[in-house]
């Protein structure tokens, strides 16, 4: 009798296993596949692929790409994506961020701070887009693209603030760079450049805002990487900043470039979520199709 009860339980368990295998192992996948064939959903289910003029898949609308030469220099005929820290850039197998936050303002020996990375990128973007000198400077950045941060030493008051500075060091500007610190003095004390290997953590860390505009010409998405490192979109402001360079490189008018941008610009999701965005990969592919770069020429 006891053996019969055990067998009934095993048989019930086996039937449950068979039913769940059919439902979840066969029925559910087939149902999802059928839903994915619905017009309007099929492309997304296949990876939101973008095809070239010959109909060959060349990219995904969901994953950005780098548009640089073999040396990593931006190609002038292409819109540039936002920075990526996923592997060597937009590597889906190494998707991720730097994990540096707003408090990362002092450079480490093996890694620049988030502030210095942003400052350096802003100067580089301004130079690439032909902006006037100083147009790439941001608040709390030096003109040379480093974080404008001081370590102030001296006796402190009850709040922990150095009341009478005795020594001041520009911690993100090492000696030997061939230039003076971004400030000559702070509260009457001469500012020194940082010395490699010296620890300045005992000083009070003081970021200096500087005289940069509240809203820099170079937008935030041009100097910050996305959390995934795979973001294919940029803001309309960053796209507009690049129009003249792309138009000149392709020998077309700025209005022709803007027409391509408008064709691949999306508004806020549901009208209120997120921000307007431009898909860089789609824009560059259409520019290559409609306005290819003229290839030279003769042997002289």
C-alpha positions in Angstrom: 0.0 0.0 0.0 2.8 2.3 0.9 4.6 1.5 -2.4 1.4 2.3 -4.4 1.2 5.7 -2.7 4.8 6.5 -3.5 4.2 5.6 -7.2 1.1 7.7 -7.4 3.1 10.7 -6.1 5.9 10.1 -8.6 3.3 9.7 -11.4 1.7 13.0 -10.4 5.1 14.7 -10.4 5.9 13.3 -13.8 2.6 14.5 -15.3 3.2 18.0 -13.8 6.7 18.0 -15.3 5.4 17.0 -18.7 2.6 19.6 -18.7 5.0 22.4 -17.6 7.5 21.4 -20.2 4.9 21.6 -23.0 3.5 24.9 -21.7 6.7 26.7 -20.8 9.2 24.9 -23.0 7.2 24.8 -26.2 3.9 26.8 -26.0 5.3 30.0 -24.4 8.3 30.3 -26.8 6.1 29.7 -29.8 3.6 32.3 -28.5 6.4 34.9 -28.1 7.7 34.1 -31.5 4.3 34.6 -33.1 3.9 37.9 -31.3 7.3 39.0 -32.6 6.0 38.5 -36.2 3.3 41.2 -35.8 4.0 44.1 -38.1 5.7 46.9 -36.1 7.2 44.5 -33.7 9.2 42.2 -36.0 12.1 44.7 -36.5 12.5 45.3 -32.8 12.4 41.5 -32.1 15.2 41.1 -34.7 17.4 43.6 -32.9 16.3 46.9 -34.5 18.8 46.3 -37.4 19.7 49.1 -39.8 20.4 48.1 -43.4 22.5 49.7 -46.1 21.4 50.6 -49.6 21.9 46.9 -50.7 19.6 45.7 -47.9 22.5 44.3 -45.8 22.3 44.7 -42.0 25.2 47.0 -41.0 24.2 48.2 -37.5 21.6 48.2 -34.8 19.6 51.3 -33.9 20.0 50.4 -30.3 23.8 50.3 -30.1 26.2 53.1 -30.8 29.4 53.0 -32.8 32.7 54.9 -32.9 33.3 56.9 -36.0 37.1 57.3 -35.8 40.2 56.4 -37.8 42.7 53.7 -36.9 44.4 56.1 -34.5 41.2 56.9 -32.7 40.9 60.4 -34.2 37.3 61.5 -35.0 36.5 61.4 -38.7 35.3 64.9 -39.7 32.6 63.7 -42.2 30.7 61.8 -39.5 28.7 62.9 -36.5 30.4 61.7 -33.3 28.6 59.7 -30.7 28.8 60.4 -27.0 31.8 58.9 -25.1 31.8 55.2 -24.3 33.6 53.3 -21.6 32.4 49.9 -22.8 35.6 48.1 -23.6 37.4 50.0 -26.4 34.1 51.7 -27.2 30.5 50.4 -27.7 31.5 46.8 -26.9 28.3 45.0 -25.9 30.3 42.3 -24.2 31.9 45.0 -21.9 28.9 47.2 -21.3 29.2 49.3 -18.3 30.2 52.7 -16.8 33.2 54.0 -15.0 31.3 54.1 -11.6 32.8 57.5 -10.9 30.4 60.0 -9.3 30.2 63.7 -8.5 32.7 63.4 -5.7 35.4 62.2 -8.2 37.3 65.5 -8.6 40.9 64.7 -7.6 43.0 62.7 -10.1 44.6 59.4 -9.1 48.0 58.3 -10.3 46.4 55.6 -12.5 43.1 57.3 -13.3 41.9 60.8 -14.0 38.9 62.0 -12.0 35.5 62.2 -13.6 35.8 66.0 -13.4 39.1 66.0 -15.3 37.7 63.6 -17.9 34.8 65.9 -18.5 37.0 68.9 -18.7 39.4 67.3 -21.2 36.6 66.0 -23.4 35.0 69.4 -23.5 38.2 71.1 -24.7 38.7 68.4 -27.3 35.1 68.7 -28.6 35.4 72.5 -28.8 38.7 72.2 -30.8 37.2 69.6 -33.1 34.2 71.7 -33.9 36.3 74.9 -34.5 34.9 76.9 -31.6 36.6 80.0 -30.3 39.4 79.6 -27.8 37.9 79.1 -24.3 34.5 77.9 -25.7 35.2 74.4 -24.3 35.9 75.6 -20.7 33.3 74.4 -18.2 32.6 75.4 -14.6 35.3 73.9 -12.3 37.6 73.3 -15.2 40.9 74.9 -16.2 41.4 76.3 -19.7 43.7 73.3 -20.4 41.0 70.8 -19.6 41.7 69.6 -16.1 39.7 69.8 -12.9 40.2 73.1 -11.2 40.8 71.8 -7.7 43.0 73.0 -4.9 44.3 71.4 -1.7 44.5 74.0 1.0 46.7 73.5 4.0 46.6 75.4 7.3 44.9 75.7 10.7 41.2 74.9 10.6 38.2 76.4 12.4 35.5 74.5 14.2 33.7 73.8 10.9 36.8 72.2 9.4 37.5 75.0 7.0 41.0 76.3 6.6 40.9 79.8 8.1 44.4 80.9 7.2 45.9 79.1 4.3 49.6 78.3 4.6 50.1 76.2 1.5 47.9 75.7 -1.6 48.4 73.1 -4.3 46.6 72.6 -7.6 46.2 68.9 -7.2 45.2 68.0 -10.8 48.1 69.9 -12.4 51.4 68.0 -12.0 54.7 69.7 -12.1 56.7 69.4 -15.3 53.8 70.2 -17.6 55.5 73.3 -18.9 52.8 75.7 -17.6 51.9 77.5 -14.4 48.9 76.5 -12.2 45.5 77.8 -13.3 45.6 80.2 -10.4 48.6 82.2 -9.3 47.4 82.7 -5.7 44.6 81.8 -3.3 43.8 84.1 -0.4 47.2 85.7 -0.8 49.1 82.3 -0.9 51.0 81.3 -4.0 49.5 78.2 -5.7 51.9 75.3 -6.4 51.6 72.6 -8.9 51.2 69.0 -7.7 54.3 66.8 -7.3 54.0 63.2 -8.6 53.6 60.7 -5.7 52.9 63.3 -3.1 49.8 62.8 -0.9 47.5 65.9 -0.6 44.6 64.2 1.2 45.4 66.0 4.4 44.5 69.3 2.8 41.0 70.8 2.4 39.8 70.0 -1.1 38.4 73.2 -2.7 37.0 73.1 -6.3 37.2 76.5 -8.0 34.3 77.4 -10.2 36.1 79.9 -12.4 34.5 82.3 -14.9 33.1 79.8 -17.4 29.5 80.3 -18.6 26.7 78.6 -16.7 25.6 76.9 -19.9 28.7 75.8 -21.9 28.6 75.6 -25.7 29.6 72.0 -25.5 26.5 70.1 -24.2 26.7 67.6 -21.3 26.1 64.5 -23.5 29.2 65.3 -25.5 31.4 64.9 -22.5 29.7 62.2 -20.4 29.4 58.5 -21.1 26.1 56.7 -20.7 25.6 54.1 -18.0 25.7 51.2 -20.5 28.3 52.7 -22.8 26.1 51.7 -25.7 23.9 54.7 -26.2 23.4 55.4 -29.9 21.7 58.8 -29.4 22.9 62.3 -28.8 21.0 65.5 -28.0 19.8 67.8 -30.7 22.1 70.4 -29.3 25.2 68.2 -29.8 24.0 67.3 -33.3 23.6 71.0 -34.1 27.1 71.7 -32.8 28.5 69.2 -35.4 26.5 70.4 -38.4 29.0 72.8 -39.9 32.0 70.4 -39.6 30.1 67.5 -41.3 28.7 69.8 -44.0 32.2 71.1 -44.8 33.7 67.7 -44.9 31.0 66.4 -47.3 30.9 69.6 -49.3 27.2 70.1 -48.9 25.1 72.8 -47.2 24.3 72.9 -43.5 20.6 72.7 -44.3 21.1 69.4 -46.2 22.7 68.0 -43.1 19.9 69.3 -40.8 17.4 67.6 -43.1 19.0 64.2 -42.4 19.1 65.0 -38.6 15.4 65.8 -38.6 14.6 62.5 -40.3 16.2 60.6 -37.4 15.2 62.8 -34.5 12.8 61.4 -31.9 10.9 63.4 -29.3 10.2 62.5 -25.7 8.6 59.1 -25.1 4.8 59.5 -24.7 5.5 63.3 -24.8 7.0 63.6 -21.4 9.5 60.9 -20.7 13.2 61.4 -21.4 14.6 64.0 -23.8 14.6 64.6 -27.6 17.4 62.6 -29.2 19.1 62.0 -32.6 20.3 58.5 -33.6 23.9 59.0 -34.7 24.3 55.6 -36.4 21.2 56.2 -38.6 22.2 59.7 -39.5 25.7 58.8 -40.5 24.5 55.9 -42.7 22.0 58.1 -44.5 24.6 60.7 -45.0 26.8 58.1 -46.6 23.9 57.1 -48.8 22.6 60.5 -49.8 25.8 62.6 -49.6 28.9 60.3 -49.9 32.3 61.9 -49.3 33.9 62.6 -52.7 36.9 60.4 -53.2 39.9 61.9 -54.8 41.3 62.2 -57.7 44.5 62.0 -59.6 48.1 61.2 -59.0 49.1 64.8 -59.6 
